[in-house]
Every structure is written in C-alpha cells, then in structure tokens.
Amino acid sequence: MSRSNNLKLDDPVTLEYKLPPTLPSSKSSISSISSPTILQGVVTFLGPVSFADGDDWVGVRLTGDSVGHGKNDGTVYGVRYFEGCGANGGAFVRKGVVRARTAN
C-alpha cells in the first residue's frame, strides 16, 4: 500500500479518518473519540468543493465494514458530489490521508 497523489476515479483506497464524535459513556473513554480509524472505499470524486478551500479533496464511497462510518451520502450542504451510497456511506478527505490499495 503506497501513498498516491495520482488517484483516479474508482481507485480502491484506504483512509485515516476521524469518526464523527459520539458521547462517551465515561470520562475514561473520551480519548478514544478522537482516535483515527482506517476505513476502506472507492474514489468517487476528485477536486475542489464548495464547503472548503483547496482543490485536493477526495470523495470516497465507503465499502465493506467501513459502510456507515462516514459523514455523508455524497451530498454536503445541499451539493451532490457523488452518488451510490447511503447515509454515512461517504466521506471527504484531503489527498494526503488517502492511500491507494490493491483491489481484493
């Protein structure tokens, strides 16, 4: 698995992603909220977005056990960037946290 800046649509990828926060059941679990998680998916969008600066955004449709751990369904603030996933089945991240992987 290697970091790649030459991503293409439909490339299988892994990403280090901070899951949306949940309320901890005790103070001892607060630190686990901000721990990054490794998720898997497929590149479905590349380029600039209306919700943040920069042109290095990657939209990922999550796959396998990662489905449901995203933040969107390909739509952010009413703008549809990609289709093909349900609620919390998509994520947007900067290219720097995405790694190309070999398809299984």
C-alpha positions as CSV (number, residue, x, y, z in Angstrom):
1,M,0.0,0.0,0.0
2,S,1.5,3.3,-1.0
3,R,0.5,6.9,-0.7
4,S,-0.6,8.3,-4.1
5,N,-1.2,11.7,-5.5
6,N,-2.2,10.2,-8.8
7,L,-5.6,8.9,-7.7
8,K,-8.2,8.2,-10.3
9,L,-12.0,7.7,-10.0
10,D,-12.9,4.1,-9.0
11,D,-9.4,3.5,-7.4
12,P,-9.8,1.4,-4.2
13,V,-8.3,3.3,-1.2
14,T,-7.8,3.3,2.5
15,L,-8.0,6.5,4.5
16,E,-7.2,7.5,8.0
17,Y,-10.4,9.1,9.2
18,K,-11.7,10.6,12.4
19,L,-15.1,9.1,13.1
20,P,-17.9,11.5,14.0
21,P,-17.8,12.0,17.7
22,T,-20.2,10.1,20.0
23,L,-21.0,10.8,23.6
24,P,-18.7,8.8,25.8
25,S,-20.2,6.6,28.5
26,S,-17.5,7.6,30.9
27,K,-14.6,10.1,31.2
28,S,-12.1,7.3,30.6
29,S,-13.4,6.8,27.0
30,I,-13.1,10.4,26.0
31,S,-9.6,10.0,24.4
32,S,-10.9,7.2,22.1
33,I,-13.3,9.7,20.4
34,S,-10.5,11.5,18.6
35,S,-8.5,8.4,17.6
36,P,-8.3,8.0,13.8
37,T,-9.8,4.9,12.2
38,I,-8.7,3.2,9.0
39,L,-11.6,3.0,6.5
40,Q,-11.8,1.5,3.0
41,G,-13.6,2.7,0.0
42,V,-13.5,3.7,-3.6
43,V,-12.6,7.2,-5.0
44,T,-15.8,8.8,-6.4
45,F,-14.9,12.5,-6.5
46,L,-11.6,14.4,-7.1
47,G,-11.2,18.2,-6.9
48,P,-12.4,21.4,-5.4
49,V,-15.6,21.5,-3.2
50,S,-17.8,24.4,-2.2
51,F,-17.6,23.7,1.6
52,A,-13.8,24.2,2.0
53,D,-10.7,25.7,0.4
54,G,-8.3,23.8,-1.8
55,D,-8.5,21.5,-4.8
56,D,-7.1,18.4,-3.2
57,W,-10.4,16.9,-2.0
58,V,-11.2,13.2,-2.4
59,G,-14.7,11.9,-2.1
60,V,-14.8,8.3,-1.1
61,R,-17.7,5.8,-1.2
62,L,-17.1,3.6,1.8
63,T,-17.1,-0.2,1.3
64,G,-17.2,-3.4,3.4
65,D,-17.1,-2.9,7.1
66,S,-16.5,0.8,6.6
67,V,-20.0,1.5,5.3
68,G,-22.0,3.6,7.8
69,H,-18.9,5.2,9.4
70,G,-18.8,8.2,7.0
71,K,-20.2,11.7,7.4
72,N,-22.4,12.0,4.3
73,D,-24.1,10.3,1.4
74,G,-22.1,12.2,-1.3
75,T,-24.0,15.4,-0.5
76,V,-22.6,18.3,1.6
77,Y,-24.6,21.4,2.3
78,G,-27.1,20.6,-0.4
79,V,-24.5,20.0,-3.2
80,R,-24.3,16.4,-4.6
81,Y,-20.7,15.4,-5.4
82,F,-21.3,11.7,-6.0
83,E,-24.0,9.0,-5.8
84,G,-24.1,5.4,-4.9
85,C,-24.0,5.3,-1.1
86,G,-26.5,5.6,1.7
87,A,-26.5,7.8,4.8
88,N,-23.0,7.9,6.4
89,G,-21.6,5.9,3.5
90,G,-19.4,8.6,2.1
91,A,-16.5,10.8,3.3
92,F,-14.5,13.7,2.0
93,V,-10.8,13.9,2.9
94,R,-7.7,15.6,1.7
95,K,-5.5,13.6,-0.7
96,G,-2.8,13.5,1.9
97,V,-4.7,11.0,4.1
98,V,-5.7,8.6,1.2
99,R,-3.6,5.6,0.3
100,A,-4.2,3.6,-2.9
101,R,-4.7,-0.1,-2.2
102,T,-4.9,-3.3,-4.3
103,A,-8.4,-4.4,-5.0
104,N,-9.5,-7.6,-3.2
